[in-house]
Amino acid sequence: MWAGRVLRAAPSAAPRGRRALSALTQLRGVLEEELDAIRGAGTWKSERVITSRQGPRIHVDGVSGGILNFCANNYLGLSSHPEVIQAGLQALEEFGAGLSSTRFICGTQSIHKDLEAKIARFHQREDAILYPSCFDANAGLFEALLSPQDAVLSDELNHASIIDGIRLCKAHKYRYRHLDMADLEAKLQEAQNHRLRLVATDGAFSMDGDIAPLQEICHLASRYGALVFVDECHATGFLGATGRGTDELLGVMDQVTIINSTLGKALGGASGGYTTGPGPLVSLLRQRARPYLFSNSLPPAVVGCASKALDLLMESNAIVQSMAAKTKRFRSKMEAAGFTVLGASHPICPVMLGDARLASCMADDMLKRGIFVIGFSYPVVPKNKARIRVQISAVHSEEDIDRCVEAFVEKEADATQGGRKEPGRRACHPREIRHRAGGGQCLLRRECPSLARQKRCLKGEEGELGGRAAPAGRRLGAAPEPRGSPSLAGSPRTKQGPAPRVEVGAAHPELRGRVGLLHAGGWGRRYYLFSLLPSRPPPHPTMPSICLTNPEIPGMQGDPQVVADLGRGVEQV
Ligand SMILES: Cc1ncc(COP(=O)(O)O)c(C=O)c1O
């Protein structure tokens, strides 16, 4: 019996080994292709490595000297507050490194219960439940609370964790337009037949620093018998007169039913999240919320830090007021200097630039001036809405704020003068970028001409140029070179002369009206969509005409394989 099994297994052993090897090789191929697509699309996210504590002044690996930090969610500066650190050390000493257990098995300490009670008190709610993160709190809530009989109505720009949490539940899903109360009302009317209706919104939206109109939302909710859920990650601790959040700011603390928030931003910045609201809801979450039931307890040091952060906030208003005053200073100085800063009074200050490359280059230049800020562009924010997001903290000094404003002003002046202040570097000015792009063509390249970064696609370039048609009547294959060709220095196009182009009359129907980087399936080749020409009569009513270029493949022009490849699939558009 035993021998028989071995004999039967033996013949297939070698092929299984080979299969495993080829599966790994295949996996590597798939992963490389995915990674390449991300790089090619210009959405690659890299991490700057901080070699100091989080705070207003940090040290960044590879950058000499101290850096003024304007991109952390450390709104109240409590991440490195001495009392917060001391409380963390004390909890570590007294309660150990961690629980090696989930809460309901063997992972609840007195400090977890104390912190939950403190959170509920802070928000003036009946009870609270801790999670390893607010992402988990959002992942746990909707599935535990809502059934197929219920409905959830969600702002279209809600945080990814709310979207994912809602995906996990079986309730009927309605998405209303961002902050659009008429649309919310229409969706509430549609949802009237459901058992429960839950309106879900961020309190403050992190990309624009805009604030949900909670008064109107609560009014509609009461009119249509709905509950209100607010994610307060970018509000807890600092919005409202005593930092309770958006509901305090807008005077609706008694009308918002459920709040989820984080300990990982203003409240010490370590990690952790929570839900606070009606007692029976919290009890249900302890029975049903999967991230609570199946993930480890918060480490005591984290609990100690967050608990002290709440103590500090409940003792005094001074930190909150300091942050508000500095936010006001930054916003008013930037506006006086001619910049557009979105939002009203939130410490998230999006400095609007529009142009994706300008935002990316400007953020890099600011770092060279000792200011750490991040540029955001499509697809993180809508097309043509690229910005640099500046985040103010209570621990920035007034001089820090002024220095940040000065750096923006200097950079702007520099860019307008064509970068003459810094020999050897090109300015990133919108006019120049438009000029380089050939006024309306959809141009994708793999290098940043301004900074000559090899193999790095321009961040969000498709966003700012995408969808613009080439002028009517332009002949395929005869599109003019982008003006300002010096910007192509170093790219294969200048080495080989004008890029070959090919007219392709048949393309994947999904291409219509969109631009992007194409991967032609099965050929390991990458084609660059150069322009869409919807104004030209297509060869067939369902097929747009497109013009392709691939500077890396000499003689691609007329390659019939291009046509075949395109028919096989477009992996990314
Ligand atoms: C609005 C919002 N909700 C939830 C989260 C997730 O919070 P945490 O970092 O605690 O998982 C974030 C974090 O970026 C956020 O901004």
The ligand as an SDF file (V2000), in Angstrom:
LIG
                    3D

 16 16  0  0  0  0  0  0  0  0999 V2000
  -10.0510   59.4010    5.9840 C   0  0  0  0  0  0  0  0  0  0  0  0
   -9.2090   58.2360    6.4200 C   0  0  0  0  0  0  0  0  0  0  0  0
   -9.8070   57.1360    6.9070 N   0  0  0  0  0  0  0  0  0  0  0  0
   -9.0810   56.0820    7.3210 C   0  0  0  0  0  0  0  0  0  0  0  0
   -7.7070   56.0910    7.2660 C   0  0  0  0  0  0  0  0  0  0  0  0
   -6.9500   54.9100    7.7630 C   0  0  0  0  0  0  0  0  0  0  0  0
   -6.4160   55.2120    9.0250 O   0  0  0  0  0  0  0  0  0  0  0  0
   -5.3090   54.2850    9.6850 P   0  0  0  0  0  0  0  0  0  0  0  0
   -3.9900   54.8370    9.2540 O   0  0  0  0  0  0  0  0  0  0  0  0
   -5.5310   54.3740   11.1480 O   0  0  0  0  0  0  0  0  0  0  0  0
   -5.5350   52.9150    9.1650 O   0  0  0  0  0  0  0  0  0  0  0  0
   -7.0460   57.2110    6.7770 C   0  0  0  0  0  0  0  0  0  0  0  0
   -5.5720   57.2150    6.6980 C   0  0  0  0  0  0  0  0  0  0  0  0
   -4.9710   57.7080    5.8030 O   0  0  0  0  0  0  0  0  0  0  0  0
   -7.8060   58.3230    6.3450 C   0  0  0  0  0  0  0  0  0  0  0  0
   -7.2280   59.4200    5.8630 O   0  0  0  0  0  0  0  0  0  0  0  0
  1  2  1  0
  2  3  1  0
  2 15  2  0
  3  4  2  0
  4  5  1  0
  5  6  1  0
  5 12  2  0
  6  7  1  0
  7  8  1  0
  8  9  2  0
  8 10  1  0
  8 11  1  0
 12 13  1  0
 12 15  1  0
 13 14  2  0
 15 16  1  0
M  END
$$$$
